[in-house]
Amino acid sequence: MKDQSILVCGGGIAGMACALGLARKAFDVQILAPDVQRPPPETDTYHPRVYAISAASQRFLSEQGIWDLMEQRRLTEVTAMELYGDGGGTLQLEAWQDARDTLTWIVESGEIERALRQALKVYGVTWHDDHFADREADTVITKNGRRLKADLLIGADGGRSKVREQAGIAHQLKAYGDSGLVAHLNAEVAHQGVAMQWFTGDSVLALLPLPDTAEGPQVSMVWSASDEQAAEIMGVEHAMQAEQLSRQLQAITGGRLGKLKLRSTLHAFPLTLEKTAMVSAGVALVSDAAHRVHPLAGQGLNLGLGDVAELIQVLVAKPKHVGVGELRILEQYRRARAEPIAAMSFATDALHRLFKVQAVPVVWARNVGMSVLNKVPFLKRQLIANAAGISPRDRH
Ligand SMILES: Cc1cc2nc3c(=O)[nH]c(=O)nc-3n(C[C@H](O)[C@H](O)[C@H](O)COP(=O)(O)OP(=O)(O)OC[C@H]3O[C@@H](n4cnc5c(N)ncnc54)[C@H](O)[C@@H]3O)c2cc1C
């Protein structure tokens, strides 16, 4: 068979999952990315980035044999969500209200990465420890001057994708002027598997449940605050930062989880809304290279794994005599992903804008709206399914 070699550029979760899924379907696939060591996790030390993994992503990772490779005691089931508005509005979503056991799972990035790397070794996928630099026809040129054949180049090289840039794939970016502040915290009160989110008007704070440590209950914080707020707290030294953060979190959460104490390094990420044309002849983008959304719904990686699952499906279904890089095949992938990506980009962007408006009638309406929603079982079921990342066709 000719024109079937695939090179995945990027060794994050999306890139590794893509290479693994294709190897499992017997495609000729290799990875090009810096190879990072992924040692086994230490008790009570948690990877700085954690994800809320949707039901669809959980199913995909299970199908790839990844779910069972992870240390199960490090995965946290979310059974309920509590949302708080900036004017007394509240909304509680519980899995049982839609006859489910779990809304999402909170999983460390490091755990998924370690399991994927292990599985790629089992499948014997070649990993080129290098960077993408350029491409001439069906040949990729690496930073160290190696030349690798690729009838299809998959760009899974993150938000600052070089593959996207080299292929000239159209890309639009809107900066939110906000940063995502991420850290793990000790809590005084047990979270009981509840994910909590506060819309404060000028920021969105999410506290996600993690396994208890020797110091007691633990949560992971994703706080989307203005760049100025973020710079202020990032600019102070650790002890002062911890004290300042505890005070600010106490004011927002009203002590819902008792006193919250920084137990890790605080990281800040700029937040953007990005979309791209996703494909060109011989090139397909997946995950952050293809799109970025506001993290307030915790769906960026879930969207990325949705891309990966769809691209694999399209490549498996194509006629054998058609090359993997042919644009008409890649267009099928782009069309299939257009609707879910647009829907998630719109929903997260609209929610972000709704909660930024400070006009009194809008503040009143959004808080009353939340409390009214809280009393309508049918609409709550819909929201629970959305929170769990369940599409209408998957509903029971
Ligand atoms: C604050 C915050 C919180 C978030 N929370 C959630 C959440 O709860 N749930 C969720 O689903 N999503 C969440 N997201 C989104 C999520 O982090 C991203 O969608 C996800 O990390 C994207 O993974 P990726 O594999 O596409 O990219 P990355 O993880 O960025 O991986 C890119 C890979 O490409 C490699 N690379 C880069 N340049 C080159 C090159 N030139 N050549 C070769 N390789 C290269 C890198 O080394 C890396 O291996 C959050 C995002 C933020 C900012």
The ligand as an SDF file (V2000), in Angstrom:
LIG
                    3D

 53 58  0  0  0  0  0  0  0  0999 V2000
   -5.7530   26.5430   33.3990 C   0  0  0  0  0  0  0  0  0  0  0  0
   -6.2460   25.4440   32.4880 C   0  0  0  0  0  0  0  0  0  0  0  0
   -7.0400   24.4110   32.9860 C   0  0  0  0  0  0  0  0  0  0  0  0
   -7.5240   23.4000   32.1300 C   0  0  0  0  0  0  0  0  0  0  0  0
   -8.3450   22.4090   32.6430 N   0  0  0  0  0  0  0  0  0  0  0  0
   -8.8420   21.4570   31.8040 C   0  0  0  0  0  0  0  0  0  0  0  0
   -9.7370   20.4080   32.2590 C   0  0  0  0  0  0  0  0  0  0  0  0
  -10.1130   20.3270   33.4360 O   0  0  0  0  0  0  0  0  0  0  0  0
  -10.2090   19.5030   31.3640 N   0  0  0  0  0  0  0  0  0  0  0  0
   -9.8290   19.5410   30.0370 C   0  0  0  0  0  0  0  0  0  0  0  0
  -10.3050   18.6880   29.2300 O   0  0  0  0  0  0  0  0  0  0  0  0
   -8.9630   20.4850   29.5710 N   0  0  0  0  0  0  0  0  0  0  0  0
   -8.4690   21.4450   30.4030 C   0  0  0  0  0  0  0  0  0  0  0  0
   -7.6040   22.4010   29.9250 N   0  0  0  0  0  0  0  0  0  0  0  0
   -7.1460   22.3280   28.5350 C   0  0  0  0  0  0  0  0  0  0  0  0
   -5.9760   21.3380   28.3660 C   0  0  0  0  0  0  0  0  0  0  0  0
   -4.9090   21.7180   29.2130 O   0  0  0  0  0  0  0  0  0  0  0  0
   -5.4650   21.2790   26.9320 C   0  0  0  0  0  0  0  0  0  0  0  0
   -6.5610   21.2050   26.0440 O   0  0  0  0  0  0  0  0  0  0  0  0
   -4.5580   20.0370   26.7380 C   0  0  0  0  0  0  0  0  0  0  0  0
   -3.4370   20.1070   27.5830 O   0  0  0  0  0  0  0  0  0  0  0  0
   -4.0650   19.9650   25.2970 C   0  0  0  0  0  0  0  0  0  0  0  0
   -3.2420   18.8410   25.1200 O   0  0  0  0  0  0  0  0  0  0  0  0
   -2.3750   18.7090   23.7870 P   0  0  0  0  0  0  0  0  0  0  0  0
   -1.7940   17.3250   23.7880 O   0  0  0  0  0  0  0  0  0  0  0  0
   -3.1530   19.1400   22.5970 O   0  0  0  0  0  0  0  0  0  0  0  0
   -1.2370   19.8190   23.9240 O   0  0  0  0  0  0  0  0  0  0  0  0
    0.0210   19.9150   24.9020 P   0  0  0  0  0  0  0  0  0  0  0  0
   -0.2380   19.2330   26.1830 O   0  0  0  0  0  0  0  0  0  0  0  0
    0.3980   21.3520   24.8980 O   0  0  0  0  0  0  0  0  0  0  0  0
    1.1620   19.0650   24.1610 O   0  0  0  0  0  0  0  0  0  0  0  0
    1.8780   19.5580   23.0510 C   0  0  0  0  0  0  0  0  0  0  0  0
    3.0370   18.6170   22.7490 C   0  0  0  0  0  0  0  0  0  0  0  0
    3.6920   19.0630   21.5620 O   0  0  0  0  0  0  0  0  0  0  0  0
    5.0980   19.0870   21.7740 C   0  0  0  0  0  0  0  0  0  0  0  0
    5.6730   20.0740   20.8560 N   0  0  0  0  0  0  0  0  0  0  0  0
    5.5680   21.4190   20.8970 C   0  0  0  0  0  0  0  0  0  0  0  0
    6.2530   21.9770   19.8800 N   0  0  0  0  0  0  0  0  0  0  0  0
    6.7950   20.9460   19.1680 C   0  0  0  0  0  0  0  0  0  0  0  0
    7.5880   20.8560   17.9960 C   0  0  0  0  0  0  0  0  0  0  0  0
    8.0170   21.9430   17.3170 N   0  0  0  0  0  0  0  0  0  0  0  0
    7.9590   19.6270   17.5480 N   0  0  0  0  0  0  0  0  0  0  0  0
    7.5650   18.5060   18.2060 C   0  0  0  0  0  0  0  0  0  0  0  0
    6.7890   18.5300   19.3180 N   0  0  0  0  0  0  0  0  0  0  0  0
    6.4100   19.7340   19.7890 C   0  0  0  0  0  0  0  0  0  0  0  0
    5.2560   19.4220   23.2500 C   0  0  0  0  0  0  0  0  0  0  0  0
    6.5250   19.0430   23.7180 O   0  0  0  0  0  0  0  0  0  0  0  0
    4.1280   18.5680   23.8310 C   0  0  0  0  0  0  0  0  0  0  0  0
    4.5580   17.2210   23.9640 O   0  0  0  0  0  0  0  0  0  0  0  0
   -7.1530   23.4170   30.7640 C   0  0  0  0  0  0  0  0  0  0  0  0
   -6.3300   24.4510   30.2630 C   0  0  0  0  0  0  0  0  0  0  0  0
   -5.8840   25.4660   31.1150 C   0  0  0  0  0  0  0  0  0  0  0  0
   -5.0130   26.5890   30.5580 C   0  0  0  0  0  0  0  0  0  0  0  0
  1  2  1  0
  2  3  1  0
  2 52  2  0
  3  4  2  0
  4  5  1  0
  4 50  1  0
  5  6  2  0
  6  7  1  0
  6 13  1  0
  7  8  2  0
  7  9  1  0
  9 10  1  0
 10 11  2  0
 10 12  1  0
 12 13  2  0
 13 14  1  0
 14 15  1  0
 14 50  1  0
 15 16  1  0
 16 17  1  0
 16 18  1  0
 18 19  1  0
 18 20  1  0
 20 21  1  0
 20 22  1  0
 22 23  1  0
 23 24  1  0
 24 25  2  0
 24 26  1  0
 24 27  1  0
 27 28  1  0
 28 29  2  0
 28 30  1  0
 28 31  1  0
 31 32  1  0
 32 33  1  0
 33 34  1  0
 33 48  1  0
 34 35  1  0
 35 36  1  0
 35 46  1  0
 36 37  1  0
 36 45  1  0
 37 38  2  0
 38 39  1  0
 39 40  1  0
 39 45  2  0
 40 41  1  0
 40 42  2  0
 42 43  1  0
 43 44  2  0
 44 45  1  0
 46 47  1  0
 46 48  1  0
 48 49  1  0
 50 51  2  0
 51 52  1  0
 52 53  1  0
M  END
$$$$
